[in-house]
Amino acid sequence: MPFIELKVLLVAALLGLGFYYRRRRLPLLVEPTHRRARGILGVAGTLLLALGWLIIRGLLVSHGHLLASLSTAFVAFFGVPVLLMLGLSMIVVAIWFSFDSVISYLDFVTGEPKRGDD
């Protein structure tokens, strides 16, 4: 794995930890019952974003350069369009998690009731 990809994964892990500790203090629109579940959502969103970025970058750069044999095997089995859609869907899910926390934070700051609190 090239050095730049290790740095990206390290940054993603640090962002995931940051989301974990930040989400412990903020309410969510879809509120899990346990704090650990909220942290897992933050970490999962960050890792999905990093993984989607790695997949798309691996497809845009030559197939064998970024993820070497793994990406070549996936391309041979699934094909480029499926991998591209998988990477894009991971990024969309990660952005959805991010917007969820931003909207929750704005509701928390402005004192607006959460959805379902009629």
Buried (B, 14 or more C-beta within 10 A) or exposed (E): EEEEBEEBBEEBBEBBBEBBEBBEEBEBEEEEEEEEEBBBBBBBBBBBBBBBBBBBBBBEEEBEEBBEEEBEEBBEEEEEEEBBEBBEEBBEBBBEBBEBBEBBBEBBEEEEEBEEEE
